[in-house]
Amino acid sequence: MRPLARELLATDGVLGFYNAGRNNPHKYPRIQIMLKASLVIEQLATFLRADLGISASCRSTLSVHEGRSPSLQQILQINRSEDIETWRREIGFSNPSHISRMMVFEALGECVPRTSIVDRLSFLCGYSSRLATSKPIAPSDLVAMVDRMTTRFGFPRVTGEAILQDIGEINKRLGSNLNRKLPMLVNC
């Protein structure tokens, strides 16, 4: 169940940091996983509570997206810092965006919402002393950061060099088929 929980968070979840009130630091972590499959959410919540002692709440919400009919979404939510730490220790994070958020949180004691992965990686690589809008990082810095993530979190399980190669291949396909590219993560 641990690998399933980790990958559900990576693909259908959010790791965010919230404040306790207006103008306070964003220092309270929260995990949310949203799915249509209520049985999956219920079984995951039962596992988290019974096997790991994590306080997980479940609720439903009506989700409305433009151009689609409304759908009922099931939300699993974890709010307590100690439960997020248990998740990290027992389940882990595999999404590099979530890992970069955790690393910024550890470095600053907060992680402001709506920062891009480029902003977070730039800060973590030492390009700036604070989290701010940033430019792409050097390819060698991406490789080093992926190594740091893997050492500290066990993920991603792919090398930085492989990520750079995949970025190049994806951009080549996007450019030839759609005349687009991925957002600039590294300066090539």
Secondary structure, 3 states (H helix, E strand, C coil): CHHHHHHHHHHHEEEEEECCCCCCCCCEEEEEEEECCHHHHHHHHHHHHHHHCCCEEEEEEEECCCCCCCEEEEEEEECCHHHHHHHHHHCCCCCHHHHHHHHHHHHHCCCCCCCCHHHHHHHHCCCCCCCCCCCCECHHHHHHHHHHHHHHHCCCCCCHHHHHHHHHHHHHHHHHHHCCCCCCCECC
